[in-house]
Amino acid sequence: MSISDEMSNEEVQAAWGRLVEEVRTGVLLTLRNGHPFGSHVPYVFGDDWSRVYLHLSRLAFHTQHLLADARISLFIAEPDKPGKNPLALQRLNLQGEAVILPPTDEWYETVKQRYLAKFPPSQMMFGFGDFALWELRMSHAHLVLGFGQAYQAHSTTPGQWHHQKPEQKAPAKS
């Protein structure tokens, strides 16, 4: 595929799905004193990229940050390895807000079971009082699948990916 070739929407959908299945952790970016703070976190997705779930301890810095300012970003990237061009690694950057998913929520048990199926060792932490499920309500997605293969989507239409084309510069005035 050349740099100018756009992938079909179905191909982009399949690619982001493979990426988040193969990469089990991401970097949660919260705000600490007005600056980004990154934490490595395991995640599970809802039906699409617009909902992501984390199981977090209230004692962690990132949770303290979320309680003060719910704005977040989640960055998921294909691992680097010898022979790969690190600038062409697949990556997904999501932006949105975080809220606690209360145990009384209709989706709580479903999300909990999906989380435990993916991360069985976390069973013990569900019994700890300082842990809670958080729902990340994502509004924007930016997906890079290689050189010239950047796509964007919005939560109002999460299955519709739009190829990010380079901005055209206005001709210089003479």
VENDA-V546727 format. One line per field, one symbol per residue. ss: DSSP state (h for helix, s for strand, l for the rest). A space follows every 50 residues. Layout:
ss=???
This chain:
ss=llllllllhhhhhhhhhhhhhhllssssssssllsssssssslsslllll ssssssslllhhhhhhhhllsssssssllllllllhhhllssssssssss lllllllhhhhhhhhhhhlhhhhhhhhlllssssssssssssssllllls sssshhhllllsslllllllllll
